[in-house]
Amino acid sequence: VSIHVNSIEGHPEVSRYELYYYENNPFAQELNALCSLISGKLDNTCETFASASKDAYTVTRYAEFPSLLIETGYATNQADADKLNSEAWRKKLAETLAIAIAEWFNTPEEPQTESTTLTDSR
Protein backbone atom coordinates (compact mmCIF):
# COMPACT_ATOMS: atom_id res chain seq x y z
CA VAL A 1 0.00 0.00 0.00
CA SER A 2 1.45 3.32 -1.10
CA ILE A 3 -0.21 6.42 0.36
CA HIS A 4 0.00 9.78 -1.43
CA VAL A 5 -1.60 13.22 -1.72
CA ASN A 6 -2.76 14.34 -5.18
CA SER A 7 -2.96 17.79 -6.79
CA ILE A 8 -4.38 19.33 -9.94
CA GLU A 9 -3.47 22.91 -10.74
CA GLY A 10 -6.29 25.10 -12.01
CA HIS A 11 -9.02 22.91 -10.49
CA PRO A 12 -9.30 23.73 -6.78
CA GLU A 13 -12.80 22.21 -6.70
CA VAL A 14 -11.51 18.64 -7.14
CA SER A 15 -11.73 16.71 -3.87
CA ARG A 16 -11.78 12.93 -3.52
CA TYR A 17 -9.91 9.81 -2.59
CA GLU A 18 -8.57 7.70 -5.40
CA LEU A 19 -7.58 4.04 -5.21
CA TYR A 20 -5.48 2.57 -8.00
CA TYR A 21 -4.34 -0.93 -8.88
CA TYR A 22 -3.07 -2.40 -12.13
CA GLU A 23 -5.67 -4.54 -13.87
CA ASN A 24 -3.07 -7.01 -15.16
CA ASN A 25 -1.68 -7.67 -11.69
CA PRO A 26 -2.25 -11.37 -10.91
CA PHE A 27 -4.04 -10.21 -7.75
CA ALA A 28 -6.41 -7.79 -9.53
CA GLN A 29 -9.57 -9.55 -8.31
CA GLU A 30 -8.41 -9.42 -4.71
CA LEU A 31 -7.32 -5.78 -5.12
CA ASN A 32 -10.75 -4.89 -6.46
CA ALA A 33 -12.28 -6.38 -3.31
CA LEU A 34 -9.81 -4.43 -1.15
CA CYS A 35 -10.65 -1.21 -3.02
CA SER A 36 -14.34 -1.80 -2.38
CA LEU A 37 -13.72 -2.41 1.31
CA ILE A 38 -11.52 0.67 1.69
CA SER A 39 -13.96 2.81 -0.31
CA GLY A 40 -16.78 1.83 2.01
CA LYS A 41 -14.74 2.63 5.09
CA LEU A 42 -13.59 5.99 3.73
CA ASP A 43 -17.09 6.93 2.63
CA ASN A 44 -18.48 6.09 6.06
CA THR A 45 -15.69 7.45 8.21
CA CYS A 46 -14.14 10.40 6.42
CA GLU A 47 -17.15 11.64 4.43
CA THR A 48 -15.27 11.73 1.14
CA PHE A 49 -15.91 10.09 -2.21
CA ALA A 50 -13.66 7.17 -3.13
CA SER A 51 -13.16 5.72 -6.58
CA ALA A 52 -11.25 2.68 -7.81
CA SER A 53 -9.34 2.68 -11.08
CA LYS A 54 -7.18 0.22 -12.96
CA ASP A 55 -4.59 2.72 -14.19
CA ALA A 56 -0.99 1.58 -14.57
CA TYR A 57 1.20 3.65 -12.29
CA THR A 58 4.79 2.60 -11.62
CA VAL A 59 4.06 1.73 -7.99
CA THR A 60 1.27 -0.65 -9.07
CA ARG A 61 2.28 -1.85 -12.55
CA TYR A 62 5.67 -3.36 -11.79
CA ALA A 63 4.88 -5.00 -8.48
CA GLU A 64 4.89 -8.79 -8.36
CA PHE A 65 2.54 -8.79 -5.38
CA PRO A 66 -0.75 -7.08 -4.53
CA SER A 67 -0.08 -3.34 -4.75
CA LEU A 68 -2.46 -0.47 -4.18
CA LEU A 69 -1.96 3.29 -4.53
CA ILE A 70 -4.15 5.47 -2.30
CA GLU A 71 -4.46 9.19 -3.01
CA THR A 72 -5.74 10.70 0.26
CA GLY A 73 -7.11 13.92 -1.19
CA TYR A 74 -6.02 16.96 -3.18
CA ALA A 75 -3.50 19.44 -1.81
CA THR A 76 -4.90 21.95 -4.32
CA ASN A 77 -8.35 21.80 -2.66
CA GLN A 78 -8.51 24.00 0.43
CA ALA A 79 -10.86 21.68 2.38
CA ASP A 80 -8.65 18.66 1.64
CA ALA A 81 -5.50 20.62 2.51
CA ASP A 82 -7.04 21.68 5.82
CA LYS A 83 -7.89 18.05 6.64
CA LEU A 84 -4.45 16.82 5.63
CA ASN A 85 -2.87 19.42 7.91
CA SER A 86 -4.91 18.16 10.87
CA GLU A 87 -3.12 15.58 13.02
CA ALA A 88 -6.47 14.28 14.31
CA TRP A 89 -7.80 13.80 10.79
CA ARG A 90 -4.61 12.05 9.61
CA LYS A 91 -4.84 9.71 12.60
CA LYS A 92 -8.50 8.97 11.78
CA LEU A 93 -7.55 8.30 8.16
CA ALA A 94 -4.67 5.99 9.14
CA GLU A 95 -6.90 4.05 11.55
CA THR A 96 -9.61 3.74 8.91
CA LEU A 97 -7.14 2.36 6.36
CA ALA A 98 -5.61 -0.01 8.92
CA ILE A 99 -9.02 -1.38 9.89
CA ALA A 100 -10.03 -1.93 6.26
CA ILE A 101 -6.78 -3.70 5.42
CA ALA A 102 -6.98 -5.86 8.57
CA GLU A 103 -10.56 -6.84 7.66
CA TRP A 104 -9.41 -7.74 4.15
CA PHE A 105 -6.71 -10.04 5.55
CA ASN A 106 -9.25 -11.63 7.88
CA THR A 107 -11.77 -12.64 5.22
CA PRO A 108 -13.21 -16.17 5.53
CA GLU A 109 -10.96 -17.37 2.69
CA GLU A 110 -7.87 -16.58 4.74
CA PRO A 111 -7.07 -18.24 8.08
CA GLN A 112 -7.03 -15.69 10.88
CA THR A 113 -3.71 -15.40 12.62
CA GLU A 114 -2.52 -13.15 15.42
CA SER A 115 -0.19 -11.30 13.06
CA THR A 116 -3.08 -10.06 10.90
CA THR A 117 -5.27 -8.64 13.65
CA LEU A 118 -5.38 -4.90 14.20
CA THR A 119 -5.23 -5.22 17.98
CA ASP A 120 -1.80 -6.87 17.78
CA SER A 121 -0.29 -3.72 16.27
CA ARG A 122 -1.37 -1.41 19.09
Secondary structure in CASP SS format (residue, H / E / C, confidence):
PFRMAT SS
TARGET T0000
AUTHOR 0000-0000-0000
METHOD secondary structure of the structure
MODEL  1
V C 1.00
S E 1.00
I E 1.00
H E 1.00
V E 1.00
N E 1.00
S C 1.00
I C 1.00
E C 1.00
G C 1.00
H C 1.00
P C 1.00
E C 1.00
V C 1.00
S C 1.00
R C 1.00
Y E 1.00
E E 1.00
L E 1.00
Y E 1.00
Y C 1.00
Y C 1.00
E C 1.00
N C 1.00
N C 1.00
P C 1.00
F C 1.00
A H 1.00
Q H 1.00
E H 1.00
L H 1.00
N H 1.00
A H 1.00
L H 1.00
C H 1.00
S H 1.00
L H 1.00
I H 1.00
S H 1.00
G H 1.00
K H 1.00
L H 1.00
D H 1.00
N H 1.00
T H 1.00
C C 1.00
E C 1.00
T C 1.00
F C 1.00
A E 1.00
S E 1.00
A E 1.00
S E 1.00
K C 1.00
D C 1.00
A C 1.00
Y C 1.00
T H 1.00
V H 1.00
T H 1.00
R H 1.00
Y C 1.00
A C 1.00
E C 1.00
F C 1.00
P C 1.00
S C 1.00
L C 1.00
L E 1.00
I E 1.00
E E 1.00
T E 1.00
G E 1.00
Y E 1.00
A C 1.00
T C 1.00
N C 1.00
Q H 1.00
A H 1.00
D H 1.00
A H 1.00
D H 1.00
K H 1.00
L H 1.00
N C 1.00
S C 1.00
E H 1.00
A H 1.00
W H 1.00
R H 1.00
K H 1.00
K H 1.00
L H 1.00
A H 1.00
E H 1.00
T H 1.00
L H 1.00
A H 1.00
I H 1.00
A H 1.00
I H 1.00
A H 1.00
E H 1.00
W H 1.00
F H 1.00
N C 1.00
T C 1.00
P C 1.00
E C 1.00
E C 1.00
P C 1.00
Q C 1.00
T C 1.00
E H 1.00
S H 1.00
T H 1.00
T C 1.00
L H 1.00
T H 1.00
D H 1.00
S H 1.00
R C 1.00
END
